[in-house]
């Protein structure tokens, strides 16, 4: 679990920050008429923010290549 968290911490941090931003956007701006598909409900706005935040911070993830083990079959 710790290894998985260390590999994906940017995605998780981005999702948390994006979810908070999405909720705050719904709360402060929102959609007065209720016809906006994303900002009409807090759940939609929060989930959309989480998705966008994880994608945004996920762009900065470095790919570490693990050393390949040589196979010495005799």
PyMOL Python script that loads the backbone (N, CA, C, O; Angstrom):
from pymol import cmd

cmd.read_pdbstr("""\
ATOM      1  N   UNK A   1       0.821  -1.190   0.000  1.00  0.00           N
ATOM      2  CA  UNK A   1       0.000   0.000   0.000  1.00  0.00           C
ATOM      3  C   UNK A   1       0.865   1.254   0.000  1.00  0.00           C
ATOM      4  O   UNK A   1       0.579   2.216  -0.713  1.00  0.00           O
ATOM      5  N   UNK A   2       1.921   1.237   0.801  1.00  0.00           N
ATOM      6  CA  UNK A   2       2.804   2.390   0.882  1.00  0.00           C
ATOM      7  C   UNK A   2       3.507   2.618  -0.455  1.00  0.00           C
ATOM      8  O   UNK A   2       3.707   3.761  -0.867  1.00  0.00           O
ATOM      9  N   UNK A   3       3.880   1.540  -1.125  1.00  0.00           N
ATOM     10  CA  UNK A   3       4.535   1.643  -2.425  1.00  0.00           C
ATOM     11  C   UNK A   3       3.573   2.236  -3.457  1.00  0.00           C
ATOM     12  O   UNK A   3       3.970   3.067  -4.273  1.00  0.00           O
ATOM     13  N   UNK A   4       2.308   1.807  -3.417  1.00  0.00           N
ATOM     14  CA  UNK A   4       1.308   2.340  -4.337  1.00  0.00           C
ATOM     15  C   UNK A   4       1.076   3.821  -4.073  1.00  0.00           C
ATOM     16  O   UNK A   4       0.965   4.612  -5.010  1.00  0.00           O
ATOM     17  N   UNK A   5       1.002   4.198  -2.799  1.00  0.00           N
ATOM     18  CA  UNK A   5       0.792   5.594  -2.443  1.00  0.00           C
ATOM     19  C   UNK A   5       1.962   6.459  -2.895  1.00  0.00           C
ATOM     20  O   UNK A   5       1.760   7.567  -3.392  1.00  0.00           O
ATOM     21  N   UNK A   6       3.176   5.963  -2.726  1.00  0.00           N
ATOM     22  CA  UNK A   6       4.352   6.722  -3.142  1.00  0.00           C
ATOM     23  C   UNK A   6       4.396   6.916  -4.654  1.00  0.00           C
ATOM     24  O   UNK A   6       4.899   7.935  -5.126  1.00  0.00           O
ATOM     25  N   UNK A   7       3.885   5.965  -5.416  1.00  0.00           N
ATOM     26  CA  UNK A   7       3.864   6.097  -6.866  1.00  0.00           C
ATOM     27  C   UNK A   7       2.762   7.017  -7.352  1.00  0.00           C
ATOM     28  O   UNK A   7       2.900   7.613  -8.420  1.00  0.00           O
ATOM     29  N   UNK A   8       1.670   7.155  -6.609  1.00  0.00           N
ATOM     30  CA  UNK A   8       0.492   7.880  -7.078  1.00  0.00           C
ATOM     31  C   UNK A   8       0.110   9.076  -6.221  1.00  0.00           C
ATOM     32  O   UNK A   8      -1.038   9.518  -6.267  1.00  0.00           O
ATOM     33  N   UNK A   9       1.033   9.606  -5.447  1.00  0.00           N
ATOM     34  CA  UNK A   9       0.678  10.681  -4.532  1.00  0.00           C
ATOM     35  C   UNK A   9       0.298  11.955  -5.264  1.00  0.00           C
ATOM     36  O   UNK A   9      -0.508  12.728  -4.747  1.00  0.00           O
ATOM     37  N   UNK A  10       0.840  12.202  -6.433  1.00  0.00           N
ATOM     38  CA  UNK A  10       0.454  13.397  -7.178  1.00  0.00           C
ATOM     39  C   UNK A  10      -0.989  13.326  -7.656  1.00  0.00           C
ATOM     40  O   UNK A  10      -1.706  14.326  -7.613  1.00  0.00           O
ATOM     41  N   UNK A  11      -1.418  12.158  -8.108  1.00  0.00           N
ATOM     42  CA  UNK A  11      -2.810  11.989  -8.521  1.00  0.00           C
ATOM     43  C   UNK A  11      -3.766  12.202  -7.355  1.00  0.00           C
ATOM     44  O   UNK A  11      -4.808  12.841  -7.503  1.00  0.00           O
ATOM     45  N   UNK A  12      -3.405  11.664  -6.204  1.00  0.00           N
ATOM     46  CA  UNK A  12      -4.258  11.782  -5.019  1.00  0.00           C
ATOM     47  C   UNK A  12      -4.330  13.229  -4.546  1.00  0.00           C
ATOM     48  O   UNK A  12      -5.408  13.730  -4.225  1.00  0.00           O
ATOM     49  N   UNK A  13      -3.175  13.902  -4.503  1.00  0.00           N
ATOM     50  CA  UNK A  13      -3.153  15.303  -4.087  1.00  0.00           C
ATOM     51  C   UNK A  13      -3.942  16.166  -5.069  1.00  0.00           C
ATOM     52  O   UNK A  13      -4.674  17.068  -4.662  1.00  0.00           O
ATOM     53  N   UNK A  14      -3.790  15.889  -6.347  1.00  0.00           N
ATOM     54  CA  UNK A  14      -4.535  16.639  -7.351  1.00  0.00           C
ATOM     55  C   UNK A  14      -6.027  16.428  -7.233  1.00  0.00           C
ATOM     56  O   UNK A  14      -6.806  17.368  -7.394  1.00  0.00           O
ATOM     57  N   UNK A  15      -6.433  15.197  -6.952  1.00  0.00           N
ATOM     58  CA  UNK A  15      -7.859  14.907  -6.800  1.00  0.00           C
ATOM     59  C   UNK A  15      -8.430  15.624  -5.579  1.00  0.00           C
ATOM     60  O   UNK A  15      -9.539  16.155  -5.643  1.00  0.00           O
ATOM     61  N   UNK A  16      -7.702  15.648  -4.487  1.00  0.00           N
ATOM     62  CA  UNK A  16      -8.184  16.327  -3.283  1.00  0.00           C
ATOM     63  C   UNK A  16      -8.272  17.832  -3.482  1.00  0.00           C
ATOM     64  O   UNK A  16      -9.258  18.458  -3.095  1.00  0.00           O
ATOM     65  N   UNK A  17      -7.241  18.411  -4.087  1.00  0.00           N
ATOM     66  CA  UNK A  17      -7.264  19.854  -4.337  1.00  0.00           C
ATOM     67  C   UNK A  17      -8.348  20.214  -5.353  1.00  0.00           C
ATOM     68  O   UNK A  17      -9.049  21.213  -5.192  1.00  0.00           O
ATOM     69  N   UNK A  18      -8.479  19.405  -6.389  1.00  0.00           N
ATOM     70  CA  UNK A  18      -9.492  19.659  -7.400  1.00  0.00           C
ATOM     71  C   UNK A  18     -10.898  19.510  -6.853  1.00  0.00           C
ATOM     72  O   UNK A  18     -11.788  20.278  -7.218  1.00  0.00           O
ATOM     73  N   UNK A  19     -11.109  18.537  -5.989  1.00  0.00           N
ATOM     74  CA  UNK A  19     -12.434  18.354  -5.386  1.00  0.00           C
ATOM     75  C   UNK A  19     -12.793  19.562  -4.521  1.00  0.00           C
ATOM     76  O   UNK A  19     -13.926  20.042  -4.556  1.00  0.00           O
ATOM     77  N   UNK A  20     -11.833  20.044  -3.753  1.00  0.00           N
ATOM     78  CA  UNK A  20     -12.091  21.229  -2.935  1.00  0.00           C
ATOM     79  C   UNK A  20     -12.380  22.442  -3.817  1.00  0.00           C
ATOM     80  O   UNK A  20     -13.284  23.225  -3.527  1.00  0.00           O
ATOM     81  N   UNK A  21     -11.615  22.591  -4.885  1.00  0.00           N
ATOM     82  CA  UNK A  21     -11.835  23.719  -5.798  1.00  0.00           C
ATOM     83  C   UNK A  21     -13.187  23.605  -6.504  1.00  0.00           C
ATOM     84  O   UNK A  21     -13.882  24.606  -6.679  1.00  0.00           O
ATOM     85  N   UNK A  22     -13.557  22.400  -6.904  1.00  0.00           N
ATOM     86  CA  UNK A  22     -14.852  22.203  -7.550  1.00  0.00           C
ATOM     87  C   UNK A  22     -16.008  22.512  -6.634  1.00  0.00           C
ATOM     88  O   UNK A  22     -16.992  23.120  -7.056  1.00  0.00           O
ATOM     89  N   UNK A  23     -15.905  22.103  -5.394  1.00  0.00           N
ATOM     90  CA  UNK A  23     -16.969  22.403  -4.435  1.00  0.00           C
ATOM     91  C   UNK A  23     -17.058  23.905  -4.172  1.00  0.00           C
ATOM     92  O   UNK A  23     -18.148  24.476  -4.132  1.00  0.00           O
ATOM     93  N   UNK A  24     -15.895  24.536  -3.994  1.00  0.00           N
ATOM     94  CA  UNK A  24     -15.906  25.980  -3.765  1.00  0.00           C
ATOM     95  C   UNK A  24     -16.457  26.728  -4.972  1.00  0.00           C
ATOM     96  O   UNK A  24     -17.145  27.736  -4.812  1.00  0.00           O
ATOM     97  N   UNK A  25     -16.167  26.251  -6.167  1.00  0.00           N
ATOM     98  CA  UNK A  25     -16.714  26.881  -7.366  1.00  0.00           C
ATOM     99  C   UNK A  25     -18.236  26.760  -7.376  1.00  0.00           C
ATOM    100  O   UNK A  25     -18.937  27.721  -7.694  1.00  0.00           O
ATOM    101  N   UNK A  26     -18.739  25.593  -7.031  1.00  0.00           N
ATOM    102  CA  UNK A  26     -20.202  25.418  -6.972  1.00  0.00           C
ATOM    103  C   UNK A  26     -20.815  26.349  -5.939  1.00  0.00           C
ATOM    104  O   UNK A  26     -21.857  26.961  -6.174  1.00  0.00           O
ATOM    105  N   UNK A  27     -20.149  26.447  -4.783  1.00  0.00           N
ATOM    106  CA  UNK A  27     -20.682  27.250  -3.694  1.00  0.00           C
ATOM    107  C   UNK A  27     -20.662  28.740  -4.023  1.00  0.00           C
ATOM    108  O   UNK A  27     -21.630  29.443  -3.735  1.00  0.00           O
ATOM    109  N   UNK A  28     -19.586  29.229  -4.614  1.00  0.00           N
ATOM    110  CA  UNK A  28     -19.427  30.660  -4.857  1.00  0.00           C
ATOM    111  C   UNK A  28     -20.067  31.123  -6.165  1.00  0.00           C
ATOM    112  O   UNK A  28     -20.686  32.186  -6.211  1.00  0.00           O
ATOM    113  N   UNK A  29     -19.920  30.317  -7.240  1.00  0.00           N
ATOM    114  CA  UNK A  29     -20.408  30.729  -8.557  1.00  0.00           C
ATOM    115  C   UNK A  29     -21.667  29.963  -8.907  1.00  0.00           C
ATOM    116  O   UNK A  29     -22.731  30.550  -9.103  1.00  0.00           O
ATOM    117  N   UNK A  30     -21.537  28.650  -8.983  1.00  0.00           N
ATOM    118  CA  UNK A  30     -22.686  27.789  -9.220  1.00  0.00           C
ATOM    119  C   UNK A  30     -23.417  28.065 -10.517  1.00  0.00           C
ATOM    120  O   UNK A  30     -22.856  28.617 -11.464  1.00  0.00           O
ATOM    121  N   UNK A  31     -24.662  27.675 -10.543  1.00  0.00           N
ATOM    122  CA  UNK A  31     -25.510  27.853 -11.716  1.00  0.00           C
ATOM    123  C   UNK A  31     -26.905  28.216 -11.213  1.00  0.00           C
ATOM    124  O   UNK A  31     -27.579  27.395 -10.592  1.00  0.00           O
ATOM    125  N   UNK A  32     -27.326  29.429 -11.480  1.00  0.00           N
ATOM    126  CA  UNK A  32     -28.594  29.918 -10.936  1.00  0.00           C
ATOM    127  C   UNK A  32     -29.797  29.220 -11.552  1.00  0.00           C
ATOM    128  O   UNK A  32     -30.786  28.970 -10.863  1.00  0.00           O
ATOM    129  N   UNK A  33     -29.725  28.902 -12.840  1.00  0.00           N
ATOM    130  CA  UNK A  33     -30.894  28.339 -13.509  1.00  0.00           C
ATOM    131  C   UNK A  33     -31.032  26.832 -13.305  1.00  0.00           C
ATOM    132  O   UNK A  33     -32.129  26.294 -13.453  1.00  0.00           O
ATOM    133  N   UNK A  34     -29.956  26.152 -12.973  1.00  0.00           N
ATOM    134  CA  UNK A  34     -30.004  24.705 -12.781  1.00  0.00           C
ATOM    135  C   UNK A  34     -29.860  23.912 -14.070  1.00  0.00           C
ATOM    136  O   UNK A  34     -30.014  22.690 -14.064  1.00  0.00           O
ATOM    137  N   UNK A  35     -29.568  24.586 -15.170  1.00  0.00           N
ATOM    138  CA  UNK A  35     -29.430  23.886 -16.448  1.00  0.00           C
ATOM    139  C   UNK A  35     -27.983  23.542 -16.773  1.00  0.00           C
ATOM    140  O   UNK A  35     -27.729  22.841 -17.752  1.00  0.00           O
ATOM    141  N   UNK A  36     -27.040  24.009 -15.988  1.00  0.00           N
ATOM    142  CA  UNK A  36     -25.623  23.710 -16.229  1.00  0.00           C
ATOM    143  C   UNK A  36     -25.347  22.281 -15.760  1.00  0.00           C
ATOM    144  O   UNK A  36     -25.654  21.930 -14.621  1.00  0.00           O
ATOM    145  N   UNK A  37     -24.778  21.474 -16.622  1.00  0.00           N
ATOM    146  CA  UNK A  37     -24.612  20.059 -16.270  1.00  0.00           C
ATOM    147  C   UNK A  37     -23.561  19.831 -15.200  1.00  0.00           C
ATOM    148  O   UNK A  37     -23.705  18.905 -14.401  1.00  0.00           O
ATOM    149  N   UNK A  38     -22.528  20.626 -15.154  1.00  0.00           N
ATOM    150  CA  UNK A  38     -21.458  20.397 -14.184  1.00  0.00           C
ATOM    151  C   UNK A  38     -21.709  21.156 -12.894  1.00  0.00           C
ATOM    152  O   UNK A  38     -21.565  20.588 -11.811  1.00  0.00           O
ATOM    153  N   UNK A  39     -22.075  22.408 -12.980  1.00  0.00           N
ATOM    154  CA  UNK A  39     -22.159  23.242 -11.779  1.00  0.00           C
ATOM    155  C   UNK A  39     -23.551  23.322 -11.163  1.00  0.00           C
ATOM    156  O   UNK A  39     -23.763  24.111 -10.242  1.00  0.00           O
ATOM    157  N   UNK A  40     -24.493  22.541 -11.639  1.00  0.00           N
ATOM    158  CA  UNK A  40     -25.837  22.616 -11.063  1.00  0.00           C
ATOM    159  C   UNK A  40     -25.941  21.880  -9.730  1.00  0.00           C
ATOM    160  O   UNK A  40     -26.775  22.231  -8.896  1.00  0.00           O
ATOM    161  N   UNK A  41     -25.108  20.871  -9.522  1.00  0.00           N
ATOM    162  CA  UNK A  41     -25.139  20.096  -8.277  1.00  0.00           C
ATOM    163  C   UNK A  41     -23.739  20.053  -7.673  1.00  0.00           C
ATOM    164  O   UNK A  41     -22.754  20.031  -8.411  1.00  0.00           O
ATOM    165  N   UNK A  42     -23.631  20.042  -6.356  1.00  0.00           N
ATOM    166  CA  UNK A  42     -22.294  20.032  -5.745  1.00  0.00           C
ATOM    167  C   UNK A  42     -21.515  18.740  -6.018  1.00  0.00           C
ATOM    168  O   UNK A  42     -20.289  18.765  -6.122  1.00  0.00           O
ATOM    169  N   UNK A  43     -22.219  17.622  -6.132  1.00  0.00           N
ATOM    170  CA  UNK A  43     -21.521  16.361  -6.399  1.00  0.00           C
ATOM    171  C   UNK A  43     -20.871  16.388  -7.777  1.00  0.00           C
ATOM    172  O   UNK A  43     -19.718  15.983  -7.928  1.00  0.00           O
ATOM    173  N   UNK A  44     -21.601  16.860  -8.780  1.00  0.00           N
ATOM    174  CA  UNK A  44     -21.040  16.929 -10.129  1.00  0.00           C
ATOM    175  C   UNK A  44     -19.824  17.838 -10.175  1.00  0.00           C
ATOM    176  O   UNK A  44     -18.802  17.489 -10.767  1.00  0.00           O
ATOM    177  N   UNK A  45     -19.932  18.986  -9.560  1.00  0.00           N
ATOM    178  CA  UNK A  45     -18.844  19.943  -9.564  1.00  0.00           C
ATOM    179  C   UNK A  45     -17.625  19.405  -8.811  1.00  0.00           C
ATOM    180  O   UNK A  45     -16.490  19.608  -9.243  1.00  0.00           O
ATOM    181  N   UNK A  46     -17.852  18.733  -7.705  1.00  0.00           N
ATOM    182  CA  UNK A  46     -16.760  18.171  -6.914  1.00  0.00           C
ATOM    183  C   UNK A  46     -16.054  17.046  -7.665  1.00  0.00           C
ATOM    184  O   UNK A  46     -14.825  16.992  -7.683  1.00  0.00           O
ATOM    185  N   UNK A  47     -16.815  16.155  -8.281  1.00  0.00           N
ATOM    186  CA  UNK A  47     -16.205  15.055  -9.033  1.00  0.00           C
ATOM    187  C   UNK A  47     -15.453  15.554 -10.260  1.00  0.00           C
ATOM    188  O   UNK A  47     -14.376  15.050 -10.579  1.00  0.00           O
ATOM    189  N   UNK A  48     -16.013  16.535 -10.944  1.00  0.00           N
ATOM    190  CA  UNK A  48     -15.335  17.105 -12.104  1.00  0.00           C
ATOM    191  C   UNK A  48     -14.034  17.789 -11.675  1.00  0.00           C
ATOM    192  O   UNK A  48     -13.013  17.653 -12.350  1.00  0.00           O
ATOM    193  N   UNK A  49     -14.063  18.510 -10.577  1.00  0.00           N
ATOM    194  CA  UNK A  49     -12.857  19.148 -10.060  1.00  0.00           C
ATOM    195  C   UNK A  49     -11.805  18.132  -9.660  1.00  0.00           C
ATOM    196  O   UNK A  49     -10.616  18.347  -9.893  1.00  0.00           O
ATOM    197  N   UNK A  50     -12.229  17.020  -9.056  1.00  0.00           N
ATOM    198  CA  UNK A  50     -11.288  15.972  -8.664  1.00  0.00           C
ATOM    199  C   UNK A  50     -10.628  15.351  -9.892  1.00  0.00           C
ATOM    200  O   UNK A  50      -9.422  15.104  -9.898  1.00  0.00           O
ATOM    201  N   UNK A  51     -11.416  15.103 -10.917  1.00  0.00           N
ATOM    202  CA  UNK A  51     -10.867  14.537 -12.152  1.00  0.00           C
ATOM    203  C   UNK A  51      -9.872  15.488 -12.803  1.00  0.00           C
ATOM    204  O   UNK A  51      -8.777  15.077 -13.186  1.00  0.00           O
ATOM    205  N   UNK A  52     -10.246  16.746 -12.927  1.00  0.00           N
ATOM    206  CA  UNK A  52      -9.365  17.723 -13.561  1.00  0.00           C
ATOM    207  C   UNK A  52      -8.105  17.961 -12.729  1.00  0.00           C
ATOM    208  O   UNK A  52      -7.020  18.128 -13.286  1.00  0.00           O
ATOM    209  N   UNK A  53      -8.239  17.977 -11.416  1.00  0.00           N
ATOM    210  CA  UNK A  53      -7.071  18.172 -10.551  1.00  0.00           C
ATOM    211  C   UNK A  53      -6.098  17.017 -10.635  1.00  0.00           C
ATOM    212  O   UNK A  53      -4.887  17.235 -10.670  1.00  0.00           O
ATOM    213  N   UNK A  54      -6.601  15.788 -10.667  1.00  0.00           N
ATOM    214  CA  UNK A  54      -5.702  14.637 -10.756  1.00  0.00           C
ATOM    215  C   UNK A  54      -5.022  14.591 -12.125  1.00  0.00           C
ATOM    216  O   UNK A  54      -3.852  14.221 -12.224  1.00  0.00           O
ATOM    217  N   UNK A  55      -5.742  14.959 -13.167  1.00  0.00           N
ATOM    218  CA  UNK A  55      -5.117  14.999 -14.491  1.00  0.00           C
ATOM    219  C   UNK A  55      -4.072  16.105 -14.575  1.00  0.00           C
ATOM    220  O   UNK A  55      -3.018  15.918 -15.183  1.00  0.00           O
ATOM    221  N   UNK A  56      -4.356  17.247 -13.971  1.00  0.00           N
ATOM    222  CA  UNK A  56      -3.420  18.363 -14.023  1.00  0.00           C
ATOM    223  C   UNK A  56      -2.127  18.047 -13.277  1.00  0.00           C
ATOM    224  O   UNK A  56      -1.039  18.218 -13.827  1.00  0.00           O
ATOM    225  N   UNK A  57      -2.232  17.593 -12.044  1.00  0.00           N
ATOM    226  CA  UNK A  57      -1.020  17.279 -11.289  1.00  0.00           C
ATOM    227  C   UNK A  57      -0.357  15.996 -11.777  1.00  0.00           C
ATOM    228  O   UNK A  57       0.848  15.819 -11.600  1.00  0.00           O
ATOM    229  N   UNK A  58      -1.120  15.107 -12.385  1.00  0.00           N
ATOM    230  CA  UNK A  58      -0.550  13.882 -12.928  1.00  0.00           C
ATOM    231  C   UNK A  58       0.387  14.138 -14.094  1.00  0.00           C
ATOM    232  O   UNK A  58       1.222  13.293 -14.418  1.00  0.00           O
ATOM    233  N   UNK A  59       0.257  15.294 -14.724  1.00  0.00           N
ATOM    234  CA  UNK A  59       1.169  15.634 -15.820  1.00  0.00           C
ATOM    235  C   UNK A  59       2.599  15.799 -15.330  1.00  0.00           C
ATOM    236  O   UNK A  59       3.538  15.633 -16.108  1.00  0.00           O
ATOM    237  N   UNK A  60       2.780  16.119 -14.072  1.00  0.00           N
ATOM    238  CA  UNK A  60       4.103  16.381 -13.527  1.00  0.00           C
ATOM    239  C   UNK A  60       4.765  15.148 -12.928  1.00  0.00           C
ATOM    240  O   UNK A  60       5.845  15.251 -12.346  1.00  0.00           O
ATOM    241  N   UNK A  61       4.149  14.005 -13.059  1.00  0.00           N
ATOM    242  CA  UNK A  61       4.709  12.772 -12.512  1.00  0.00           C
ATOM    243  C   UNK A  61       5.862  12.301 -13.391  1.00  0.00           C
ATOM    244  O   UNK A  61       5.757  12.264 -14.617  1.00  0.00           O
ATOM    245  N   UNK A  62       6.939  11.950 -12.751  1.00  0.00           N
ATOM    246  CA  UNK A  62       8.096  11.419 -13.467  1.00  0.00           C
ATOM    247  C   UNK A  62       7.971   9.909 -13.553  1.00  0.00           C
ATOM    248  O   UNK A  62       7.538   9.254 -12.605  1.00  0.00           O
ATOM    249  N   UNK A  63       8.348   9.376 -14.676  1.00  0.00           N
ATOM    250  CA  UNK A  63       8.368   7.926 -14.838  1.00  0.00           C
ATOM    251  C   UNK A  63       9.758   7.414 -14.502  1.00  0.00           C
ATOM    252  O   UNK A  63      10.730   7.711 -15.195  1.00  0.00           O
ATOM    253  N   UNK A  64       9.834   6.649 -13.443  1.00  0.00           N
ATOM    254  CA  UNK A  64      11.099   6.048 -13.047  1.00  0.00           C
ATOM    255  C   UNK A  64      11.158   4.651 -13.641  1.00  0.00           C
ATOM    256  O   UNK A  64      10.304   3.803 -13.382  1.00  0.00           O
ATOM    257  N   UNK A  65      12.180   4.440 -14.435  1.00  0.00           N
ATOM    258  CA  UNK A  65      12.335   3.113 -15.018  1.00  0.00           C
ATOM    259  C   UNK A  65      13.090   2.235 -14.037  1.00  0.00           C
ATOM    260  O   UNK A  65      14.151   2.596 -13.528  1.00  0.00           O
ATOM    261  N   UNK A  66      12.516   1.086 -13.793  1.00  0.00           N
ATOM    262  CA  UNK A  66      13.177   0.132 -12.910  1.00  0.00           C
ATOM    263  C   UNK A  66      14.243  -0.603 -13.704  1.00  0.00           C
ATOM    264  O   UNK A  66      14.041  -0.917 -14.877  1.00  0.00           O
ATOM    265  N   UNK A  67      15.374  -0.877 -13.072  1.00  0.00           N
ATOM    266  CA  UNK A  67      16.417  -1.591 -13.807  1.00  0.00           C
ATOM    267  C   UNK A  67      15.927  -2.994 -14.178  1.00  0.00           C
ATOM    268  O   UNK A  67      15.336  -3.706 -13.366  1.00  0.00           O
ATOM    269  N   UNK A  68      16.190  -3.354 -15.410  1.00  0.00           N
ATOM    270  CA  UNK A  68      15.768  -4.662 -15.858  1.00  0.00           C
ATOM    271  C   UNK A  68      16.740  -5.726 -15.380  1.00  0.00           C
ATOM    272  O   UNK A  68      17.959  -5.553 -15.409  1.00  0.00           O
ATOM    273  N   UNK A  69      16.166  -6.817 -14.947  1.00  0.00           N
ATOM    274  CA  UNK A  69      16.996  -7.928 -14.491  1.00  0.00           C
ATOM    275  C   UNK A  69      17.385  -8.751 -15.709  1.00  0.00           C
ATOM    276  O   UNK A  69      16.557  -9.062 -16.565  1.00  0.00           O
ATOM    277  N   UNK A  70      18.647  -9.090 -15.762  1.00  0.00           N
ATOM    278  CA  UNK A  70      19.097  -9.912 -16.878  1.00  0.00           C
ATOM    279  C   UNK A  70      18.749 -11.363 -16.588  1.00  0.00           C
ATOM    280  O   UNK A  70      18.908 -11.844 -15.466  1.00  0.00           O
ATOM    281  N   UNK A  71      18.284 -12.031 -17.590  1.00  0.00           N
ATOM    282  CA  UNK A  71      17.888 -13.423 -17.451  1.00  0.00           C
ATOM    283  C   UNK A  71      19.051 -14.285 -17.964  1.00  0.00           C
ATOM    284  O   UNK A  71      19.366 -14.280 -19.154  1.00  0.00           O
ATOM    285  N   UNK A  72      19.674 -15.017 -17.049  1.00  0.00           N
ATOM    286  CA  UNK A  72      20.804 -15.878 -17.399  1.00  0.00           C
ATOM    287  C   UNK A  72      20.374 -17.335 -17.322  1.00  0.00           C
ATOM    288  O   UNK A  72      20.850 -18.090 -16.475  1.00  0.00           O
ATOM    289  N   UNK A  73      19.487 -17.714 -18.196  1.00  0.00           N
ATOM    290  CA  UNK A  73      19.075 -19.110 -18.235  1.00  0.00           C
ATOM    291  C   UNK A  73      20.145 -19.939 -18.927  1.00  0.00           C
ATOM    292  O   UNK A  73      20.587 -19.618 -20.030  1.00  0.00           O
ATOM    293  N   UNK A  74      20.544 -20.991 -18.271  1.00  0.00           N
ATOM    294  CA  UNK A  74      21.552 -21.886 -18.855  1.00  0.00           C
ATOM    295  C   UNK A  74      20.956 -23.264 -19.020  1.00  0.00           C
ATOM    296  O   UNK A  74      21.633 -24.176 -19.495  1.00  0.00           O
TER     297      UNK A  74
END
""", "prot")
cmd.dss("prot")
cmd.show_as("cartoon", "prot")
cmd.util.cbc("prot")
cmd.orient("prot")
